Amino acid sequence: MKEDTVIRWGIVGTGRIARRFAQGLAHVPNAQVTSLWSRRAEPADAFAAEFGGAAYGSLDALLASDIDAVYIATHQDSHADYAIAALAAGAHVLCEKPATVNAAQFDRVVAAAHAAQRLFMEAMKPPFYPLYRKLRAHLADDPIGAVGLVRAGCSVPGVPPDHPSLSFDHAGGALLDIGIYEMFLAVDWLGAPLDVQTIGRLGATGVDMFASLNSRHERGIAQLFCGLDLAGKGDALIAATGGHVTIHENWWNPVRATICYTGGRVVELDAPFEGGGLNYETAHFCELIREGQAESPIMTHAKSRQMISMADAARAALGLRFAADE
């Protein structure tokens, strides 16, 4: 494809995250919403009126429309099925996190992507933010040594009782809704997990309300937490042999980082973002389509699989099984 080829998007789901995606798309050159589908017609029609595109009455109709890529913005229990259907229909797929409920589902999605020769990527936004890219570039030129510890966490209180995060049927819970971000950070800096130790507690709806993970990776150790009923600070620590980095809260929407070198030197990094943040991963995905790539070199299939494998191990320790695990 040419560099200025317009990427035509279909959106599956019209909830909050779909709205953020559509808003961000205005900041992505040569990309537009052309199709969308939701199980309920009324919100789909309202979404189309606000953001453009045609609202279709079924998933099959959406997939048969004139689109290049599909963004899946539904609850995670449906991600795998929608992704496989979209790939089989010939669309590239950007799927909201977590890409699937478990590693077995993820393997099926990747197999479908390979069979269809289409691009599939988990929509994990942090590595595409200006601050995160600036931090990576800075440490490449002015390193802090070998990273051996990642510490990160977030816990959000006051989740409404009817929120999908608390729904057992939708495979909710802190680990998959919030913890997957922390698992990304651990895998991104420390490599594949070797073992995961988890303690936590389940709530009235049967999903995990809080979990604390200690994980050993190829290159170090991670200490992670996630929760849905406590107020927990959302910063991150990356510790190395020659210094450490603090990505200030909210670290998954990063705008500021402090690098402290052994010996006392301190470097402050600042990089604001625009468009809500989802636009950066979307722009990357569009470029991959134009280049004919089947996998992101940044958000690789291996990395996504390592993350969901950590979640699998953590849920197993808590005795938490969803329908997709049967």
Phi, psi and omega in degrees: 000153175287158182299331183259013177299131179283127176269121183265123187254139165251140181245129176257112185103144183227031180276202186299313183290328176296321178296318179297321177298312181296320177297319180292331183298336177295342180260006180254118181298140173056050176213142181206153173279126177241339184213152175203157179212141173221155179297335178251129187290321187299308178294330177295317179296319179294321179297314180297322180295328182275319189248354181091177183088167180258134176273125182256157185274351180208161176297318180301320180294319177299314183291338177273355181281177186276082183229158174256326188217156178237134171255122182263117187234032182262183175295151189294340179293342181255356185304311186298313182297316180293321180296314180297319178296317181292318179297316180297331179278357177096012180264148168284150188230124168252115188247130179302151181285152345290148184303323179213174179282328182211173184292326179298317175298318181299319179299322179292321179294315180296321177299320178294322178295318178295317181296322182273350184055050180235156180283132174228133178214139171285135182278073178259104195285328190307317186292349183261353179293148178305320182294316181296318179294322178295320178296314179301315181295319180297314182290336175292325181270331185223073192288160174252012180091193183286124178285132182230353181214135169236127177234124183203154177185162176203138174221129188243115179275170172076026178291127181302145183301332182265010181288141180302335178301334181262004185270121176293319182297330179266012179059049180278201181112161185294322185299313183277331183276321185240316185299335181298331174297311180296323177297323175301312183300318179297313182292322184295324183259337187243350180089192187297143177286141177257323172203154185227126175249133188222136166233151181182189180214146178265156180255188185297331182273356178098354179266165179286127179265335178204140177214142176237128185239136164246121183232142177256131185240178180303325186237014179162199186234143177240143174238114189230150171215157177206146182201163181236009181219005176238156176266104184238137183298140184251054173253179182218146177241131174238110186253137183225181183290336183240018179153187179213160180239135168249120170265114190286156184295149350279120190296333182279347168241063197286138174230344184213138177221147176242126179251120179249116180268148173301128184111347171110349180290138181233133176237129177256132177244136176226137178203097179292161178238163179235167172069014179088346174102329181290341182296333183288316177293324180293318178298319177300315181297318179298319179295322177298319178299313182297329181274355180075027181275149180255355182202143177285136175283348180262306177256077187284162174299320181299318181295315178298321181292322177297320179297311183289334175293324174297317179296321177301313182295320180294317179294323178298321179295331180269356182072028184257112180236135178256173180302325181293343181273351185282000000 
